[in-house]
């Protein structure tokens, strides 16, 4: 039983390594793919973006 569990763990780890390598190729190393765009990553730039969108009438498009 113990060897079966070890085998399952090795298989899971190998699968996760394969998926990680695929995602690195798709999104870049150490990225998940769901990161915010550069201009929204920091609070100040995010607030500027929101204010600009509101000034451009984005509010009516959203509501």
mmCIF file of the N, C-alpha and C atoms, coordinates in Angstrom:
data_MODEL
# 
_entry.id   MODEL 
# 
loop_
_atom_site.group_PDB 
_atom_site.id 
_atom_site.type_symbol 
_atom_site.label_atom_id 
_atom_site.label_alt_id 
_atom_site.label_comp_id 
_atom_site.label_asym_id 
_atom_site.label_entity_id 
_atom_site.label_seq_id 
_atom_site.pdbx_PDB_ins_code 
_atom_site.Cartn_x 
_atom_site.Cartn_y 
_atom_site.Cartn_z 
_atom_site.occupancy 
_atom_site.B_iso_or_equiv 
_atom_site.pdbx_formal_charge 
_atom_site.auth_seq_id 
_atom_site.auth_comp_id 
_atom_site.auth_asym_id 
_atom_site.auth_atom_id 
_atom_site.pdbx_PDB_model_num 
ATOM 1   N N  . UNK A 1 1  ? 0.825   -1.196 0.000   1.00 0.00 ? 1  UNK A N  1 
ATOM 2   C CA . UNK A 1 1  ? 0.000   0.000  0.000   1.00 0.00 ? 1  UNK A CA 1 
ATOM 3   C C  . UNK A 1 1  ? 0.868   1.259  0.000   1.00 0.00 ? 1  UNK A C  1 
ATOM 4   N N  . UNK A 1 2  ? 1.896   1.251  0.822   1.00 0.00 ? 2  UNK A N  1 
ATOM 5   C CA . UNK A 1 2  ? 2.780   2.403  0.907   1.00 0.00 ? 2  UNK A CA 1 
ATOM 6   C C  . UNK A 1 2  ? 3.446   2.687  -0.441  1.00 0.00 ? 2  UNK A C  1 
ATOM 7   N N  . UNK A 1 3  ? 3.871   1.657  -1.149  1.00 0.00 ? 3  UNK A N  1 
ATOM 8   C CA . UNK A 1 3  ? 4.502   1.829  -2.459  1.00 0.00 ? 3  UNK A CA 1 
ATOM 9   C C  . UNK A 1 3  ? 3.500   2.366  -3.480  1.00 0.00 ? 3  UNK A C  1 
ATOM 10  N N  . UNK A 1 4  ? 2.245   1.940  -3.365  1.00 0.00 ? 4  UNK A N  1 
ATOM 11  C CA . UNK A 1 4  ? 1.214   2.435  -4.279  1.00 0.00 ? 4  UNK A CA 1 
ATOM 12  C C  . UNK A 1 4  ? 1.015   3.935  -4.087  1.00 0.00 ? 4  UNK A C  1 
ATOM 13  N N  . UNK A 1 5  ? 1.000   4.369  -2.838  1.00 0.00 ? 5  UNK A N  1 
ATOM 14  C CA . UNK A 1 5  ? 0.841   5.796  -2.544  1.00 0.00 ? 5  UNK A CA 1 
ATOM 15  C C  . UNK A 1 5  ? 2.043   6.568  -3.073  1.00 0.00 ? 5  UNK A C  1 
ATOM 16  N N  . UNK A 1 6  ? 3.235   6.046  -2.879  1.00 0.00 ? 6  UNK A N  1 
ATOM 17  C CA . UNK A 1 6  ? 4.439   6.703  -3.393  1.00 0.00 ? 6  UNK A CA 1 
ATOM 18  C C  . UNK A 1 6  ? 4.371   6.814  -4.915  1.00 0.00 ? 6  UNK A C  1 
ATOM 19  N N  . UNK A 1 7  ? 3.905   5.774  -5.563  1.00 0.00 ? 7  UNK A N  1 
ATOM 20  C CA . UNK A 1 7  ? 3.772   5.800  -7.020  1.00 0.00 ? 7  UNK A CA 1 
ATOM 21  C C  . UNK A 1 7  ? 2.766   6.845  -7.478  1.00 0.00 ? 7  UNK A C  1 
ATOM 22  N N  . UNK A 1 8  ? 1.652   6.933  -6.781  1.00 0.00 ? 8  UNK A N  1 
ATOM 23  C CA . UNK A 1 8  ? 0.648   7.937  -7.109  1.00 0.00 ? 8  UNK A CA 1 
ATOM 24  C C  . UNK A 1 8  ? 1.207   9.347  -6.920  1.00 0.00 ? 8  UNK A C  1 
ATOM 25  N N  . UNK A 1 9  ? 1.945   9.534  -5.844  1.00 0.00 ? 9  UNK A N  1 
ATOM 26  C CA . UNK A 1 9  ? 2.539   10.849 -5.582  1.00 0.00 ? 9  UNK A CA 1 
ATOM 27  C C  . UNK A 1 9  ? 3.548   11.210 -6.671  1.00 0.00 ? 9  UNK A C  1 
ATOM 28  N N  . UNK A 1 10 ? 4.380   10.260 -7.076  1.00 0.00 ? 10 UNK A N  1 
ATOM 29  C CA . UNK A 1 10 ? 5.338   10.524 -8.151  1.00 0.00 ? 10 UNK A CA 1 
ATOM 30  C C  . UNK A 1 10 ? 4.611   10.899 -9.434  1.00 0.00 ? 10 UNK A C  1 
ATOM 31  N N  . UNK A 1 11 ? 3.531   10.183 -9.735  1.00 0.00 ? 11 UNK A N  1 
ATOM 32  C CA . UNK A 1 11 ? 2.763   10.475 -10.952 1.00 0.00 ? 11 UNK A CA 1 
ATOM 33  C C  . UNK A 1 11 ? 2.142   11.872 -10.884 1.00 0.00 ? 11 UNK A C  1 
ATOM 34  N N  . UNK A 1 12 ? 1.597   12.240 -9.736  1.00 0.00 ? 12 UNK A N  1 
ATOM 35  C CA . UNK A 1 12 ? 1.007   13.569 -9.577  1.00 0.00 ? 12 UNK A CA 1 
ATOM 36  C C  . UNK A 1 12 ? 2.053   14.672 -9.711  1.00 0.00 ? 12 UNK A C  1 
ATOM 37  N N  . UNK A 1 13 ? 3.211   14.450 -9.101  1.00 0.00 ? 13 UNK A N  1 
ATOM 38  C CA . UNK A 1 13 ? 4.290   15.436 -9.194  1.00 0.00 ? 13 UNK A CA 1 
ATOM 39  C C  . UNK A 1 13 ? 4.769   15.581 -10.634 1.00 0.00 ? 13 UNK A C  1 
ATOM 40  N N  . UNK A 1 14 ? 4.900   14.464 -11.332 1.00 0.00 ? 14 UNK A N  1 
ATOM 41  C CA . UNK A 1 14 ? 5.338   14.516 -12.730 1.00 0.00 ? 14 UNK A CA 1 
ATOM 42  C C  . UNK A 1 14 ? 4.312   15.252 -13.583 1.00 0.00 ? 14 UNK A C  1 
ATOM 43  N N  . UNK A 1 15 ? 3.034   14.976 -13.349 1.00 0.00 ? 15 UNK A N  1 
ATOM 44  C CA . UNK A 1 15 ? 1.970   15.657 -14.088 1.00 0.00 ? 15 UNK A CA 1 
ATOM 45  C C  . UNK A 1 15 ? 2.015   17.159 -13.834 1.00 0.00 ? 15 UNK A C  1 
ATOM 46  N N  . UNK A 1 16 ? 2.227   17.540 -12.572 1.00 0.00 ? 16 UNK A N  1 
ATOM 47  C CA . UNK A 1 16 ? 2.283   18.973 -12.246 1.00 0.00 ? 16 UNK A CA 1 
ATOM 48  C C  . UNK A 1 16 ? 3.502   19.627 -12.889 1.00 0.00 ? 16 UNK A C  1 
ATOM 49  N N  . UNK A 1 17 ? 4.620   18.919 -12.997 1.00 0.00 ? 17 UNK A N  1 
ATOM 50  C CA . UNK A 1 17 ? 5.806   19.458 -13.662 1.00 0.00 ? 17 UNK A CA 1 
ATOM 51  C C  . UNK A 1 17 ? 5.541   19.691 -15.146 1.00 0.00 ? 17 UNK A C  1 
ATOM 52  N N  . UNK A 1 18 ? 4.832   18.767 -15.773 1.00 0.00 ? 18 UNK A N  1 
ATOM 53  C CA . UNK A 1 18 ? 4.503   18.897 -17.194 1.00 0.00 ? 18 UNK A CA 1 
ATOM 54  C C  . UNK A 1 18 ? 3.586   20.099 -17.418 1.00 0.00 ? 18 UNK A C  1 
ATOM 55  N N  . UNK A 1 19 ? 2.565   20.219 -16.576 1.00 0.00 ? 19 UNK A N  1 
ATOM 56  C CA . UNK A 1 19 ? 1.634   21.343 -16.689 1.00 0.00 ? 19 UNK A CA 1 
ATOM 57  C C  . UNK A 1 19 ? 2.361   22.656 -16.448 1.00 0.00 ? 19 UNK A C  1 
ATOM 58  N N  . UNK A 1 20 ? 3.235   22.681 -15.453 1.00 0.00 ? 20 UNK A N  1 
ATOM 59  C CA . UNK A 1 20 ? 3.991   23.895 -15.146 1.00 0.00 ? 20 UNK A CA 1 
ATOM 60  C C  . UNK A 1 20 ? 4.854   24.301 -16.335 1.00 0.00 ? 20 UNK A C  1 
ATOM 61  N N  . UNK A 1 21 ? 5.514   23.344 -16.960 1.00 0.00 ? 21 UNK A N  1 
ATOM 62  C CA . UNK A 1 21 ? 6.354   23.639 -18.129 1.00 0.00 ? 21 UNK A CA 1 
ATOM 63  C C  . UNK A 1 21 ? 5.508   24.183 -19.276 1.00 0.00 ? 21 UNK A C  1 
ATOM 64  N N  . UNK A 1 22 ? 4.330   23.606 -19.487 1.00 0.00 ? 22 UNK A N  1 
ATOM 65  C CA . UNK A 1 22 ? 3.434   24.095 -20.539 1.00 0.00 ? 22 UNK A CA 1 
ATOM 66  C C  . UNK A 1 22 ? 2.988   25.530 -20.256 1.00 0.00 ? 22 UNK A C  1 
ATOM 67  N N  . UNK A 1 23 ? 2.630   25.798 -19.003 1.00 0.00 ? 23 UNK A N  1 
ATOM 68  C CA . UNK A 1 23 ? 2.193   27.142 -18.635 1.00 0.00 ? 23 UNK A CA 1 
ATOM 69  C C  . UNK A 1 23 ? 3.333   28.147 -18.719 1.00 0.00 ? 23 UNK A C  1 
ATOM 70  N N  . UNK A 1 24 ? 4.557   27.726 -18.383 1.00 0.00 ? 24 UNK A N  1 
ATOM 71  C CA . UNK A 1 24 ? 5.713   28.611 -18.533 1.00 0.00 ? 24 UNK A CA 1 
ATOM 72  C C  . UNK A 1 24 ? 5.879   29.013 -19.988 1.00 0.00 ? 24 UNK A C  1 
ATOM 73  N N  . UNK A 1 25 ? 5.679   28.057 -20.904 1.00 0.00 ? 25 UNK A N  1 
ATOM 74  C CA . UNK A 1 25 ? 5.786   28.360 -22.321 1.00 0.00 ? 25 UNK A CA 1 
ATOM 75  C C  . UNK A 1 25 ? 4.693   29.290 -22.797 1.00 0.00 ? 25 UNK A C  1 
ATOM 76  N N  . UNK A 1 26 ? 3.524   29.156 -22.224 1.00 0.00 ? 26 UNK A N  1 
ATOM 77  C CA . UNK A 1 26 ? 2.371   29.961 -22.644 1.00 0.00 ? 26 UNK A CA 1 
ATOM 78  C C  . UNK A 1 26 ? 2.366   31.349 -22.010 1.00 0.00 ? 26 UNK A C  1 
ATOM 79  N N  . UNK A 1 27 ? 2.628   31.443 -20.708 1.00 0.00 ? 27 UNK A N  1 
ATOM 80  C CA . UNK A 1 27 ? 2.488   32.699 -19.973 1.00 0.00 ? 27 UNK A CA 1 
ATOM 81  C C  . UNK A 1 27 ? 3.815   33.333 -19.570 1.00 0.00 ? 27 UNK A C  1 
ATOM 82  N N  . UNK A 1 28 ? 4.889   32.570 -19.563 1.00 0.00 ? 28 UNK A N  1 
ATOM 83  C CA . UNK A 1 28 ? 6.171   33.056 -19.080 1.00 0.00 ? 28 UNK A CA 1 
ATOM 84  C C  . UNK A 1 28 ? 6.493   32.421 -17.738 1.00 0.00 ? 28 UNK A C  1 
ATOM 85  N N  . UNK A 1 29 ? 7.773   32.325 -17.439 1.00 0.00 ? 29 UNK A N  1 
ATOM 86  C CA . UNK A 1 29 ? 8.199   31.676 -16.202 1.00 0.00 ? 29 UNK A CA 1 
ATOM 87  C C  . UNK A 1 29 ? 7.680   32.439 -14.987 1.00 0.00 ? 29 UNK A C  1 
ATOM 88  N N  . UNK A 1 30 ? 7.211   31.705 -14.010 1.00 0.00 ? 30 UNK A N  1 
ATOM 89  C CA . UNK A 1 30 ? 6.704   32.247 -12.740 1.00 0.00 ? 30 UNK A CA 1 
ATOM 90  C C  . UNK A 1 30 ? 5.476   33.136 -12.912 1.00 0.00 ? 30 UNK A C  1 
ATOM 91  N N  . UNK A 1 31 ? 4.713   32.926 -13.955 1.00 0.00 ? 31 UNK A N  1 
ATOM 92  C CA . UNK A 1 31 ? 3.453   33.644 -14.168 1.00 0.00 ? 31 UNK A CA 1 
ATOM 93  C C  . UNK A 1 31 ? 2.328   32.620 -14.179 1.00 0.00 ? 31 UNK A C  1 
ATOM 94  N N  . UNK A 1 32 ? 1.120   33.067 -13.793 1.00 0.00 ? 32 UNK A N  1 
ATOM 95  C CA . UNK A 1 32 ? -0.033  32.164 -13.752 1.00 0.00 ? 32 UNK A CA 1 
ATOM 96  C C  . UNK A 1 32 ? -0.943  32.336 -14.952 1.00 0.00 ? 32 UNK A C  1 
ATOM 97  N N  . UNK A 1 33 ? -0.870  33.509 -15.577 1.00 0.00 ? 33 UNK A N  1 
ATOM 98  C CA . UNK A 1 33 ? -1.729  33.761 -16.717 1.00 0.00 ? 33 UNK A CA 1 
ATOM 99  C C  . UNK A 1 33 ? -2.947  34.590 -16.377 1.00 0.00 ? 33 UNK A C  1 
ATOM 100 N N  . UNK A 1 34 ? -3.158  34.858 -15.105 1.00 0.00 ? 34 UNK A N  1 
ATOM 101 C CA . UNK A 1 34 ? -4.308  35.669 -14.720 1.00 0.00 ? 34 UNK A CA 1 
ATOM 102 C C  . UNK A 1 34 ? -3.880  36.983 -14.062 1.00 0.00 ? 34 UNK A C  1 
ATOM 103 N N  . UNK A 1 35 ? -2.642  37.397 -14.312 1.00 0.00 ? 35 UNK A N  1 
ATOM 104 C CA . UNK A 1 35 ? -2.143  38.632 -13.736 1.00 0.00 ? 35 UNK A CA 1 
ATOM 105 C C  . UNK A 1 35 ? -2.871  39.833 -14.345 1.00 0.00 ? 35 UNK A C  1 
ATOM 106 N N  . UNK A 1 36 ? -2.956  40.878 -13.561 1.00 0.00 ? 36 UNK A N  1 
ATOM 107 C CA . UNK A 1 36 ? -3.550  42.109 -14.054 1.00 0.00 ? 36 UNK A CA 1 
ATOM 108 C C  . UNK A 1 36 ? -2.647  42.728 -15.119 1.00 0.00 ? 36 UNK A C  1 
ATOM 109 N N  . UNK A 1 37 ? -3.228  43.473 -16.065 1.00 0.00 ? 37 UNK A N  1 
ATOM 110 C CA . UNK A 1 37 ? -2.390  44.199 -17.025 1.00 0.00 ? 37 UNK A CA 1 
ATOM 111 C C  . UNK A 1 37 ? -1.457  45.154 -16.282 1.00 0.00 ? 37 UNK A C  1 
ATOM 112 N N  . UNK A 1 38 ? -0.348  45.474 -16.895 1.00 0.00 ? 38 UNK A N  1 
ATOM 113 C CA . UNK A 1 38 ? 0.686   46.313 -16.272 1.00 0.00 ? 38 UNK A CA 1 
ATOM 114 C C  . UNK A 1 38 ? 0.110   47.592 -15.671 1.00 0.00 ? 38 UNK A C  1 
ATOM 115 N N  . UNK A 1 39 ? -0.785  48.274 -16.410 1.00 0.00 ? 39 UNK A N  1 
ATOM 116 C CA . UNK A 1 39 ? -1.302  49.553 -15.937 1.00 0.00 ? 39 UNK A CA 1 
ATOM 117 C C  . UNK A 1 39 ? -2.251  49.425 -14.748 1.00 0.00 ? 39 UNK A C  1 
ATOM 118 N N  . UNK A 1 40 ? -2.677  48.202 -14.428 1.00 0.00 ? 40 UNK A N  1 
ATOM 119 C CA . UNK A 1 40 ? -3.577  48.016 -13.292 1.00 0.00 ? 40 UNK A CA 1 
ATOM 120 C C  . UNK A 1 40 ? -2.914  47.337 -12.092 1.00 0.00 ? 40 UNK A C  1 
ATOM 121 N N  . UNK A 1 41 ? -1.635  47.046 -12.186 1.00 0.00 ? 41 UNK A N  1 
ATOM 122 C CA . UNK A 1 41 ? -0.966  46.313 -11.116 1.00 0.00 ? 41 UNK A CA 1 
ATOM 123 C C  . UNK A 1 41 ? -0.697  47.167 -9.879  1.00 0.00 ? 41 UNK A C  1 
ATOM 124 N N  . UNK A 1 42 ? -0.510  48.414 -10.047 1.00 0.00 ? 42 UNK A N  1 
ATOM 125 C CA . UNK A 1 42 ? -0.235  49.306 -8.914  1.00 0.00 ? 42 UNK A CA 1 
ATOM 126 C C  . UNK A 1 42 ? -1.447  50.170 -8.617  1.00 0.00 ? 42 UNK A C  1 
ATOM 127 N N  . UNK A 1 43 ? -1.658  50.477 -7.365  1.00 0.00 ? 43 UNK A N  1 
ATOM 128 C CA . UNK A 1 43 ? -2.842  51.227 -6.939  1.00 0.00 ? 43 UNK A CA 1 
ATOM 129 C C  . UNK A 1 43 ? -2.948  52.580 -7.635  1.00 0.00 ? 43 UNK A C  1 
ATOM 130 N N  . UNK A 1 44 ? -1.861  53.334 -7.688  1.00 0.00 ? 44 UNK A N  1 
ATOM 131 C CA . UNK A 1 44 ? -1.910  54.674 -8.267  1.00 0.00 ? 44 UNK A CA 1 
ATOM 132 C C  . UNK A 1 44 ? -2.231  54.607 -9.754  1.00 0.00 ? 44 UNK A C  1 
ATOM 133 N N  . UNK A 1 45 ? -1.563  53.728 -10.488 1.00 0.00 ? 45 UNK A N  1 
ATOM 134 C CA . UNK A 1 45 ? -1.853  53.637 -11.917 1.00 0.00 ? 45 UNK A CA 1 
ATOM 135 C C  . UNK A 1 45 ? -3.255  53.077 -12.150 1.00 0.00 ? 45 UNK A C  1 
ATOM 136 N N  . UNK A 1 46 ? -3.712  52.209 -11.259 1.00 0.00 ? 46 UNK A N  1 
ATOM 137 C CA . UNK A 1 46 ? -5.065  51.665 -11.372 1.00 0.00 ? 46 UNK A CA 1 
ATOM 138 C C  . UNK A 1 46 ? -6.101  52.775 -11.181 1.00 0.00 ? 46 UNK A C  1 
ATOM 139 N N  . UNK A 1 47 ? -5.877  53.637 -10.179 1.00 0.00 ? 47 UNK A N  1 
ATOM 140 C CA . UNK A 1 47 ? -6.790  54.761 -9.944  1.00 0.00 ? 47 UNK A CA 1 
ATOM 141 C C  . UNK A 1 47 ? -6.797  55.729 -11.126 1.00 0.00 ? 47 UNK A C  1 
ATOM 142 N N  . UNK A 1 48 ? -5.625  55.988 -11.706 1.00 0.00 ? 48 UNK A N  1 
ATOM 143 C CA . UNK A 1 48 ? -5.556  56.851 -12.885 1.00 0.00 ? 48 UNK A CA 1 
ATOM 144 C C  . UNK A 1 48 ? -6.363  56.243 -14.030 1.00 0.00 ? 48 UNK A C  1 
ATOM 145 N N  . UNK A 1 49 ? -6.215  54.943 -14.223 1.00 0.00 ? 49 UNK A N  1 
ATOM 146 C CA . UNK A 1 49 ? -6.942  54.259 -15.292 1.00 0.00 ? 49 UNK A CA 1 
ATOM 147 C C  . UNK A 1 49 ? -8.447  54.365 -15.073 1.00 0.00 ? 49 UNK A C  1 
ATOM 148 N N  . UNK A 1 50 ? -8.888  54.160 -13.842 1.00 0.00 ? 50 UNK A N  1 
ATOM 149 C CA . UNK A 1 50 ? -10.316 54.237 -13.518 1.00 0.00 ? 50 UNK A CA 1 
ATOM 150 C C  . UNK A 1 50 ? -10.836 55.654 -13.748 1.00 0.00 ? 50 UNK A C  1 
ATOM 151 N N  . UNK A 1 51 ? -10.091 56.650 -13.284 1.00 0.00 ? 51 UNK A N  1 
ATOM 152 C CA . UNK A 1 51 ? -10.522 58.045 -13.474 1.00 0.00 ? 51 UNK A CA 1 
ATOM 153 C C  . UNK A 1 51 ? -10.611 58.398 -14.960 1.00 0.00 ? 51 UNK A C  1 
ATOM 154 N N  . UNK A 1 52 ? -9.632  57.955 -15.723 1.00 0.00 ? 52 UNK A N  1 
ATOM 155 C CA . UNK A 1 52 ? -9.629  58.214 -17.161 1.00 0.00 ? 52 UNK A CA 1 
ATOM 156 C C  . UNK A 1 52 ? -10.835 57.544 -17.828 1.00 0.00 ? 52 UNK A C  1 
ATOM 157 N N  . UNK A 1 53 ? -11.120 56.309 -17.436 1.00 0.00 ? 53 UNK A N  1 
ATOM 158 C CA . UNK A 1 53 ? -12.259 55.593 -18.010 1.00 0.00 ? 53 UNK A CA 1 
ATOM 159 C C  . UNK A 1 53 ? -13.569 56.286 -17.649 1.00 0.00 ? 53 UNK A C  1 
ATOM 160 N N  . UNK A 1 54 ? -13.682 56.748 -16.415 1.00 0.00 ? 54 UNK A N  1 
ATOM 161 C CA . UNK A 1 54 ? -14.896 57.451 -15.988 1.00 0.00 ? 54 UNK A CA 1 
ATOM 162 C C  . UNK A 1 54 ? -15.059 58.762 -16.754 1.00 0.00 ? 54 UNK A C  1 
ATOM 163 N N  . UNK A 1 55 ? -13.949 59.462 -16.940 1.00 0.00 ? 55 UNK A N  1 
ATOM 164 C CA . UNK A 1 55 ? -14.006 60.723 -17.662 1.00 0.00 ? 55 UNK A CA 1 
ATOM 165 C C  . UNK A 1 55 ? -14.395 60.515 -19.131 1.00 0.00 ? 55 UNK A C  1 
ATOM 166 N N  . UNK A 1 56 ? -14.067 59.363 -19.668 1.00 0.00 ? 56 UNK A N  1 
ATOM 167 C CA . UNK A 1 56 ? -14.371 59.053 -21.068 1.00 0.00 ? 56 UNK A CA 1 
ATOM 168 C C  . UNK A 1 56 ? -15.774 58.480 -21.228 1.00 0.00 ? 56 UNK A C  1 
ATOM 169 N N  . UNK A 1 57 ? -16.542 58.449 -20.161 1.00 0.00 ? 57 UNK A N  1 
ATOM 170 C CA . UNK A 1 57 ? -17.909 57.958 -20.253 1.00 0.00 ? 57 UNK A CA 1 
ATOM 171 C C  . UNK A 1 57 ? -18.057 56.483 -20.035 1.00 0.00 ? 57 UNK A C  1 
ATOM 172 N N  . UNK A 1 58 ? -17.040 55.856 -19.482 1.00 0.00 ? 58 UNK A N  1 
ATOM 173 C CA . UNK A 1 58 ? -17.079 54.409 -19.221 1.00 0.00 ? 58 UNK A CA 1 
ATOM 174 C C  . UNK A 1 58 ? -18.214 54.071 -18.248 1.00 0.00 ? 58 UNK A C  1 
ATOM 175 N N  . UNK A 1 59 ? -18.530 55.006 -17.367 1.00 0.00 ? 59 UNK A N  1 
ATOM 176 C CA . UNK A 1 59 ? -19.568 54.766 -16.351 1.00 0.00 ? 59 UNK A CA 1 
ATOM 177 C C  . UNK A 1 59 ? -20.903 54.402 -17.027 1.00 0.00 ? 59 UNK A C  1 
ATOM 178 N N  . UNK A 1 60 ? -21.267 55.109 -18.086 1.00 0.00 ? 60 UNK A N  1 
ATOM 179 C CA . UNK A 1 60 ? -22.544 54.819 -18.742 1.00 0.00 ? 60 UNK A CA 1 
ATOM 180 C C  . UNK A 1 60 ? -22.514 53.472 -19.459 1.00 0.00 ? 60 UNK A C  1 
ATOM 181 N N  . UNK A 1 61 ? -21.362 53.082 -19.933 1.00 0.00 ? 61 UNK A N  1 
ATOM 182 C CA . UNK A 1 61 ? -21.265 51.786 -20.609 1.00 0.00 ? 61 UNK A CA 1 
ATOM 183 C C  . UNK A 1 61 ? -21.376 50.641 -19.623 1.00 0.00 ? 61 UNK A C  1 
ATOM 184 N N  . UNK A 1 62 ? -20.956 50.859 -18.385 1.00 0.00 ? 62 UNK A N  1 
ATOM 185 C CA . UNK A 1 62 ? -20.987 49.809 -17.385 1.00 0.00 ? 62 UNK A CA 1 
ATOM 186 C C  . UNK A 1 62 ? -22.349 49.699 -16.728 1.00 0.00 ? 62 UNK A C  1 
ATOM 187 N N  . UNK A 1 63 ? -23.008 50.835 -16.454 1.00 0.00 ? 63 UNK A N  1 
ATOM 188 C CA . UNK A 1 63 ? -24.281 50.795 -15.731 1.00 0.00 ? 63 UNK A CA 1 
ATOM 189 C C  . UNK A 1 63 ? -25.466 50.487 -16.609 1.00 0.00 ? 63 UNK A C  1 
# 
